[in-house]
Amino acid sequence: MKRIGLIDIGSNTIRLVIFEFDKKTGLDEVLNIKTPARLSQYLTNDLTMTQEGIEVLTTTLSSFKRVSDKFATDELHPIATAAIRQSTNRDDIIKHIEQQLNITMRIIPEESEAFYGYYAITHTTNISDGISVDIGGGSTEVTLFKDKQLKAAHSFPFGVVTLTKKFFSDKPHNDKHAIKDMEKFLIKQFSQLDWLNDAQVALVGVGGSARNVARIHQSAHDYPIGGVHNYSMSAKDVEEVFSLIKKSSRDELKDVDGLSGDRIDIILPAVAVFKNLFTKINATQFTFSRKGLREGYVMHLISEQFPDQFNKENIRQDALYHLANEYKIEEKSAKQRVKLALSLLNQLIETKHLDISKTDKRLFAEGSYLYYLGSFINADSSSPHTYYIIANSMIEGFTHQERVKLALLASFKNKSLMKFYSHETKWLVQDELDTIQSLGGIIKFINALNISQTNVVDRIYLKKEKGDYTLYVFYEGEPVAEEYQANRQKKHIEKILKDKLSINFTRA
């Protein structure tokens, strides 16, 4: 186990995140706190950081260092981006911090800032082709990646604070002329990069401004599940958020759900960047990644010490492994459940009783692996706990709809409960629910074949005999509990077969 403290010194906010890494449970946040320092406002016309700004920085770092010490971090990494990077007196600032606090502040170059954002996206989502955008207080980083390989990167010398200062100084946040001038400026800036033009890939937003856009849209539509990581929006959705902010007064913005109070005066320039960039690249979607610069930096740092971690080609499997360990799923039993479940499913497909997509087959295997993980909380209410945990957890590599399907499979108890859970989102049509009922029934039946978690069943074979079906269960050991439970749960397989099923337990 390793604890890493990261202080992200941005132009708008300074944030301390304490990460805990464990090979079994992955990378988790232990603490995430911030203060809206707005360091870029302390830069003079010749880009010198004023003494007042340096004192704000020093006080904040001193406070965060004490917090980090109390959490017993193994390492503390203060990293600075645009505001300090642009300061002509940055060397003096670094020296001052070292003398006062005995910590070394590292300035992240523009290309590295873009790289860490790209690294986080490609290692926590299944988006293969995209353009990332991370708008901070004083700069905006964009990257182009294809097949999860970085192809191009650029840092624009403007952010939400500098755009606000440039176009909205002494003006309302939604001044029409200021908005028009700002959008002309953004279009001109984006036109500098040929690779942005009509790229037709996903636009992936990272950072606080993008997170606020996703939350505002979710709140406006009573989004039924938690989390914004991998949340996707259309051009119409982005325009909806932009229009809402534009038409709202400053006082009305205080009541907009999902909008942080410290971003009220800077949110419109951020949404304008996303909206105009979406149009410029002719994006397929706008997706928010909760993992950005901070996570990318720490993940890259850890991968240098543990090269087998954070495989961008294996995101879903790693995420499920970490989740299973977090909720103490017995790994050998889980793998045995997957093996037997896939065996029975394949036999039902071969006999033409089921026809499912590759995507649903993958979700079926994943649901088998995580089946009833909620029993860690309470065995008597495993099903509802399992559904809630999976549907509302940030599981890397899964879209939100996939997450809900996974939750329904892993929590399957009966048709009534499945319908009750699915009513929360109302995302699935009847054919999809019918498929989940069949697949969930198989998982529940297979779970009965290893109810003692001793892996006594070696293999299973489905055969039609004299008009009826027999499932031969080959075992080693004493499957007393398995035989009882399997006969109780065989009704789920009989629904698929539309026929009676006999179970023949045979010593292997």
N, C-alpha and C positions, 0 to 999 in steps of 0.2 A: 504493500500500500504506500502511496506517495501523495503528499499534499503540496500543491503549488498555488501560491498567491500571485495574481496578475493585477497590476494597476494599469488600467487603460487611460492614458492622459490625452483626451481628445480636445478638440477646439471648443466643443459645446459642454461636454460633461467629463468628469473624472470618475471612474468606476473601479471598485475593487471586487474581483471575483476570486473566490477560493475554490479550487478544483480538488477533487479527490479521485485518484486513479487506482483501480484495482483490476488485475487481469481477469478476475471472474465477473465482476459487475461493471467494468468499463469506466468511463469518465463521467463523473457527476459533479454538480454544483453543490457546495456546502453552504456558501454565502454569496450574495450578490447585492452590493450597496453602491449608491452613487451620490454625487452632488453636482448640480448644474453650475460649474465654475465659470463657464463662458470665457475661457482664456483668450479667445481671438479678439474680444473687445478691448483687451489690454495691449494690443499691438498698435504702435504709432504708425504714422504714414510711411516712415522709413523701415517699418517692420521690426522695431525694437520693442521687446517686452518690457513694460513699465515695471517699476519697483513694486507697485501695488499688485500687479499680476503675479510677480514672483512670490510675493508673500502669500497670496491666495493659494498658489501651487504648493508652497512649503508647508503651510498649515494643513492642507488636505492630505498631503503625503505623510506628514507626521501622524495624523489621526489614523490613516489607513494602515500605516506600518504597525501601530500599536494593536490594531484589530487583528492584523495578520499574525503578530506574535502570540496573541491570546489563543488563536486557533492552531498554534503549533505547526505552522507551515514549514516544509523542508526547504523551500526556495521562494524568493520573492522577486518578481520581475516587473519593475516599473517601465512601461514602454510608452513613448510619446509619438504623436502623429503630427498633423499639419501645423497647429499653432506654435509648437516648440520648433518643429522642423523649419518653419518659415522665419523664425526669429533670427535676426542678425546677431544677437547676443546669446545664442543657444549654448555656446561653450561656457560662458560665464554662468548660465543657469545650471548646467550640469555640475559644474564645480561647486556652486553654492549649495546645491542639494547634497552633494557628497560630504561637504564640510559640516553642514547642519544636521544631517540625518544619517550619515554613514551608509547610504544606499546609492547605487549607481543606476542612473536613468539611461535607458537606451532609446535613441531616436530611430524610428522605423522608416527606412527609405520608402519613397512612393511605390517603387516596383515590389518591394517586400509586402507593403500594406495590401496591395492588390492580390499578391500571391496567397497570403494567408486567408483572405476571404474566399478565393477560388478553392483553396485546399479544404476548407471547412465544408463548402457546398458539395464538392465532389466526393467527400468521404462521409457525408451524412444524408445525402439524398440520392435517388436513382435517376436524376436528370443527367443525361449524357451530353447533350448539346445545349449550350446556353450562353447568355451574356449576363454577368453579375453586375450589380450596381450597389455601391455602399456610399451613401452621402453622409458625411460627417459635418462638423461645424465649419471647417475651412477648406475641405477638399472633397472631391467625389472620385472614387476609384471605379473603373469599369474593366472587366476582363472578358475575353472570348475564349470559350473552351469547346472542343469537339471530341467526342468519344472520351470525355473526361480528361483530355490533355489540354494544357494551357497553350493557346495559340497567339494571343495578343493581350496587352494590358496597357492602360493609360490612366493618368491621374489628372483630373481637371482642377485648376486652382480656384475652385469655388465650392462652398458648402451652404448649409442652411443659414448659418449666422452671417456669412459674407454676402449671400444673396439678399437677405433681409436688410442688411446695412446698405447695400448698393441700390436697391429698388424701393424699399419701403420706409426709409428714414423719414420720420415726422409725417408718415401717412398711415391710414388704416391698413390692417393686414390684408384686406380684400379690395384695395383700390384698383379700379378697372384699368386705368392707364398704366399703373405700375405692373400689373399682371401681364398686360400686353407687351410692355417693353421687356420684361423678364423672359417671356416665352420667345420673343425674337432673339434675345441674347442666347438662350439655351439651344435653339435651333441652329444658330451660327456656330456655337461651340461643338455641338454634336456632328456637324457637317465636316469637321476637321478629320474625322476618322472614317475612311472608306469602308472598313470592316463592320461598321454599325449599320450601313445602308441596307435595308431589306434583308436582314440576316435570317429572318423567319425561324427563330429559335425561342426558347423560353427566356423571359426576363426574370432574373432571380434577385430579389431585393434582400439585403442584409442590413443590420443595424437598427437603432431605435426608431428612426423615422418610418422605415418600411414596416416595422412591427406595429406601430401605431396605425398605419393605413389598414393593415390586416385586421386589427382589433376593432377599428371603427366600423369596417364593413361587416364583420361578424356580429357586432352589437346591433347594427341597424337591421339585421335579418334574423335576430334571435337564434344565432347559431347553436345547434343542440349539443355539441361536444366540446371539450376543452382543448386548448393548445393552438398555436398559430404556425408551428413548424410545418412546412410543406403545404400550407394553405394556399390555394390557387384562386386567382381572380381573372376575369376577362377584361377587355378594353372598356366595356360598358361599366363594369364594376369599379374600375379605377376612376372613370369619369364621374361616376355617382359620388364617390368620396370627395373628389375635387369640387364638384358642384355644391355639396353639402357644406364644405368649409368656406367656399367662396360666398355663399349666400348668408352665412351665419355671422352675426356680430361677434365682437370679442367676448362679450358677456355670455352670449349663447354658446360659444365654443367651450366655456367652462362646464357646460352640462352635456357635452357630447360624450357618450359612453365610448370608452376605448382610447380616448385622447388624453395623454398625460398633461397635467397642468403646466409643467415646465416647457412644453412644446407648443403651447397655444399660439405664440407669436412667430413661430418658425415652421409650422407644419405645412402651410400652403406652398412655400417654395419647394419643399421636399416632394409633395404630391405632383407639383408641376414638372419636376425632373422626371419622375416615374412615368407620368402621362406622355410627355413629349418623347421620352426615350422609347416607350412602348410603340408609339407611332413610327418613330424613325426606323426601328429594326423590324417593324411589322411582326411583333411578337406573337407567339402562339398562346402565351399565358403570362400572367405576372404571379410568381410564386415567392412566398416569403420563406427564407431560411433563418431559423433562430440561431444557427451557428455561423459566426462570421470571423472577424479579425481575432478576437480573443481566443475563441475555441481553436481556430486554425493554428494560431501561434503555439498554444499548449499541446495540441495534438501532434504537431510537427516536432515539438520538443521531445515529447514522450516517444514518438516513433524512432527518434535517433537512438534512444536507450533500449527500446523494445521494438525491433524491426518487424515483428510478427503482428503488431497491433495496427488497427485502422487500415484494413485492406479495402480500398474503394470498390473492388469487384465483389466484395463479400459482405456488404453492409447489412442486409436483412438478417443473414444467418448470425452474424456477430451480435446484432441488436437483440435477437431472440435469446441467444445464449446468455447475454448479460441480464436480460429481464428474468429468465428462468432462474438464474443464480440468485438474483435479488429476492425472489419469492420462494427460494429453497425448494425448487422442483428437483426431484431425484433424477439425475441425468440418465442413468442406465435404464430406468423404468420409462422415461420419456422417449428415449431412442427405440426401445422395444415396442412401445405403443405406436410410434410412427411406422416402424417396419411392418407390424401386423396390419395396421390400418391401410397402408398402401397396398399390401398383398391382397386384402379383401376387396378394396376398391378396384384394383386392376382386374380381378376375377369377375366382378360385377359389370365392368366395362366390356370384358371379353364376351360375356354372355348376353350382351346388349340390354342389360337392365338399367344401365346409366350411360349418359353421354355428357361429359363435362369438358370445359375448356382447360388449357394448360395453366391459365392463371388461377382458376378455381382449384385445380389439383394441387398447385403449390400452396395456396392458402389452406387447403385441407391438411396437408402435411404439417404446416406451421401451427394450425389449430390443434392438431394431435399432440404436438410437442408441448404446447402450453396448457393443455386441457386442465381445467379446474385449478389454475394457479392461485385463485382466490381462497383456496382452502387454507393457505398460509395465515390468513386473517381470521377465518372462522369456517370450520369444516361443515357446519350445518347450513351455512348460506354461501357455499362455494360459488354457485352459479351467478348470483347478482354481483358478488365482489369481483369475480373474474371479468364479467362484462364491463363493469365500470372501470376497472383498472386499465384494461386493454384499450377500450374506446377512448379513454381520456388521457392516456400516456403518450408522450412523445417518443414514438418508436421509429428510429431512423430507417429510411428506405421505403417507408409505407406512405401511400396517399391516405387522406382521411377516410375515403370510402373503403379502401382496403383494410384499414384499421377496424372499422365497424364490422366488416364481414368476418375478419379474424376474431373479433370479440364474440360475435354470435356463434361461431364454430367452437371456440374454446370454452364457451359457457353453456353449451347446449345441454338442456335437461329434458325439455318437452316442447311441443309445438306452441302451446299457450304462452309459455315464458318467452320463447323466441319472438313471437308476434308482439308481445309486450315491449321487449327491448327494442325491436326494430321500429316500433311506433315513435320512439324518441326522435329519430332522424327523418323517417318517412322517405328514405333515399332509395329503397329497393322495391322493385316491382314484384308481382306475385311469382313469376318464373324464377327469379333469383332467390326468393324465400323458399320456394319448393326445393331448389337445389341445396340450399343451406340446411333445410330440414333433413334431407336424405343424408348428406355428408355428416352433419352433426350426429345423426342417429348411428352411423357407422362408428364414429369416434367413441360415442358413449358405450356401444356394445363392445368394442375392442378394449376399452378401459376396464370393462367387467372381466375380460380374459387375463387381466394382470392386476386384479383388485388387491392382491396381497403384496404387490410390488416385489415379487421374488423371481419374476421372469421365468415361470415354470413352463409356459407355452412356447414351443419352438417354432412351429409353423401351422398354417391352416390351409385346408383345401375344400372348396365348395364343389359339390357334385350333385347332379340330378339323377335320382333313382326312383324308378317306378312312378313317375309323375310328380314326386315330391323332391324337396331339396334336403341334402344332408351336408352339414359342415363338419369335416373331420378336423379335430383339434389334437395335434400331436404334442405331447408334454413330457417333461422329465420332472420328477418330484411328486408332490401331493397337491393337486389343484382342487382341493375341496371347496374353498371359497369361490374360486373361479367358475367351477361347474354350477354352483348355486346362482351366482350373479349373472352368468351368461344366459341361463335359461330364463331369468327374469327380464333380461334386456333384449332377447332375440326378436321381440315384436318390431323393433326398429328395422331389422333386416327383412322381416316378413313383409313389411310395408313396401319395401323396394322390390322384393321378389314377386309380390302379389300372390303369395303362396305360403304354405306351411314350411317350417324349417325345423329339422331335427339336428341336435348337436351330439356328435359321437366323440367322446374323449378317448384317445388312443395313446398308449405309452409309446414314446418315440423309440 
